[in-house]
Amino acid sequence: MSTDKNTIIGFILIGAVILLFSWLNRPTQEQIEAMEAQRRYQDSIAQLQSVAPPQTEVTPAVRQPEITALEESPDTVSANRLLQTYGIFAPAAEGTDTFVTIENEKIELRISTKGGNLTFARLKEFVTFDNKPLILFEGEDESNFNLTLVTATNRVVNTSELYFTPVKSDAHSVVMRLAVNEQSYMDFIYSLNPDDYMLDFAVQGVGLNGLLSPSVSTLDINWNRKVRQLEQGRKYEDQYTGLYYKYSGDDVEHLNETKDDEERTSNRLKWIGFKNKFFSTVLIAEDVFYAANMRSVKLESAVYLKQFEATTSIPFDAGRQEPVAFRYFIGPNKYALLRGYDKGLSGDKELTLDNLVSLGAKFFRPINKYFIIPIFEFLGRYTANYGLIIFLLTLIIKLLLYPLTYKSYMSSAKMRVLRPQVEEINAKYPKQEQAMEKQKAVMALYSRAGASPMSGCLPMLLQLPVWIALYGLFPTAFELRQSSFLWAKDLSTFDDVISWNANIPIITSFLGNHLSLFCLLMTVVQIVYTKINMAMSDTGQQQMPGMKYMMYLMPVMMLFFFNQTSAGLSYYILISSLITIAQTLSCRLFVNEEKLLLKLEENKKKPRKKSSFMQRLEEAQRMQEKKLKQQQQTKQQQQRKSGKK
């Protein structure tokens, strides 16, 4: 009896264990719904298989063989293939590619139902160089954004291959939904800010816990773009077109803009931008992007300049319904506009999108940022004529640098009035082997009179950083884009007055297939200034053979350097050179060289302490003279030895 009792207790315990195990391993509500969706999908396939083919009346001799159970209809095969490939997302694998348009006062955007992608962007306020609507990209081939999803059954699915459904939309926003069923879906949410170039973008998953792989904590992003040519002059537009990215809380970097380049980084990024010369599309993470692989490829195409691709990832938790937030900046590379997005922000929160504007090399960027651009912006409040603004900017810069110009002129004037005395020294030391003595005597004359050859060069060298800074600014200054002045239709590019189609070896590579009038005038004025400057700085000292022609060669080389770049830059150098010539001639008009010579003669009578520079120069001359004497002695000894032999 006790045995029967123990047996009954054992069966009861086994049953309790089975019930407890079943309760602990019961499916979740999401899994039940997913299985129900799967069952309905399989039922539809079964219905297709149960439909018998229509019977036709045929004679026994020509009766067709009956369809066996192993054969399937094309629709059934297609449905099975989609199910095997996309799993729970199979219902979204087929659809019609349409688009939804959203817009504000500045931009028009289209979001495609295929992939839920942003596939069209037009900037309403601008046109291309040939007066066509300015479309940054259009179509899946030109712009593609993809998220990689991994299902609970380990199927890898790309959102760019699936069809979304617009569930909410108005003129400024749209929600594109990738649905598994009514309770489980992923939304791409787009919302345009009024009168702005910023587009809010968010990815939100609902009811996907248990449907996506639980091991997935990030979503992989692949974003690629073909960059259109939008400006006249492919060479320089290509030079300023590149893939830019900002490290989280750190500097902005970019791939090489002159050749194919690739960068892999394990650091976190704040944004990734695909930049034209004057326009950019930037994907900004509200949090961060994880490690990224970025690539830039030059394209040999009449339409496109380059192709950019970025692969990265974002944090994602299928169990939480908080959206992953982004922003798109789709607009012009205007320095003031981009700088404005950091207003009220500090530290790691700053986007520093203004680094998309090419202000020249890092060392010269502050000159543009804190000096040139503020003057540009100030003058722009009073006139929209950028030809006049460049003229006024040039005038302001030349007035500020006038003390240096005057000092340079006075240095040349001192050397010029001492020329007769220098010629006397040349006559005193006519032989070639007396070159060191002659140079020493000339430097002693300059030292006693208070003249220095270097004082004329230093002021000109101090002006050079301004020129280099403007060389970096003017070709990319958005304000100059399609701004006309005199015969130039666009100050941001070349003002061709003569053009040809033939490819001339070497010439075409450097000069292009045109002549720019502002550049040509700049070259002529530079040659005139060189002639005037050489005449005024003739000190009577012997120059290296060919130096005179080298001085004239530099302006001619500038024709090749500047012919394909910004007409505004050539115009600036033209005006700057004309003002310099006017300042030089005015100095000569008001400076009495006879009084200057008397002053120099008075300086000779005064005891004069040598500057450290003159001391080093004289020491170098002594060392050179000593070395030359040693060489002459060695040469004489060798000659005597050879004579004895």
Disulfide bonds with the S-S distance in Angstrom:
none
